[in-house]
Amino acid sequence: MFLARVAGTVVATHKDPRLKGYKLLLVVPVDPDGNDEGGYVVAVDTVNAGYKETVLVVRGSSARMADGMDERPVDASIVGIVDSADVDD
């Protein structure tokens, strides 16, 4: 599981039928302070996240365990919208 910021959307007019009706978002991994860590990940949105929101993303087999993702070809799912992240020094 990692923190990410929603950077945009992905539009795919032709995709696996099991993904129809699901929003695909482009996310950038971030550190707890919200600084970009580089790279992008396409993730299926299961929580109705919005642009520039900080979200929790799971990958691999955990992504298929997200709500409604069973038996779907996904590698990354957004499973939460983050209100805050605190790190003890």
N, C-alpha and C positions, 0 to 999 in steps of 0.2 A: 504494500500500500504506500502511496506517496502523495504529497501535496502538489497541486498544479493550478495554473490560472487558465481560464477559458480565453483563448486567443481568437477564435473564430468558428465558423461552421464548415462542414464538408457536405457538398451536394453531389449525390451519385444517383443519376436517373436510372441507371441499370445496376442492380445489386442483387444479392441473394434474396430470394423471396421471404426468407425468415427474418430479414432485417427491415422489411417494409413497415413503415409507421414509426420507426425509431429514429431519433435525431442523432446525427453524428457530429461531434464537436472536436475541434483542434485544440489541444491543451499543451501548455508549456510547463514542465516540472519546475517547481520553485522551492526555495529553502523556507524555514519557518518565518523568516522576516519578509517573505514575499519577493525575494530577488530571484530572477530567472537563473536556472541551472543549465539552460541550453537544450536544444533539440525540441522536437514536437512529437506528440502522440495523438493518434485519432482514437477517440473513445466514444462508446455508446452512452448516451445520457439516460440514466434511469431515474433521475431526481428533478428534472426540469431546471437545470442550471442555466445561468445567464452569462452574457458577455462580461468578461473581466472578473467574474466571481472566482474565489479560491475554492477548490473542490478536492475531494478525496478520490483517488483513482486506484483501482485494483487491476492487476494484469494476470494473464495466464488462466489456469483453471479457476481461480477465484473470480475472474471476470464473468465466467459462465454461471457462477453461483448467485450473481446479483438478481434482483427481482425481475422476472420475466425473461431472463437470458438463457434458461435451460435449453439445451439442444440448438443453440444459435452459434454461428461462427464468429465469435468475438474474442479478442485478445486483451481488450482494455474496456472497463466500464467505470462510469462516474457513479459513485455510491453515496456521496454525501456532499453537502455544501458547508464549508467551514466558516464559523463565526469568528473564531480566534485561535491562535496557536501560541502557546507560551513555552519558553525554554528556560530551565533553571541553569544558572551559571555556576 
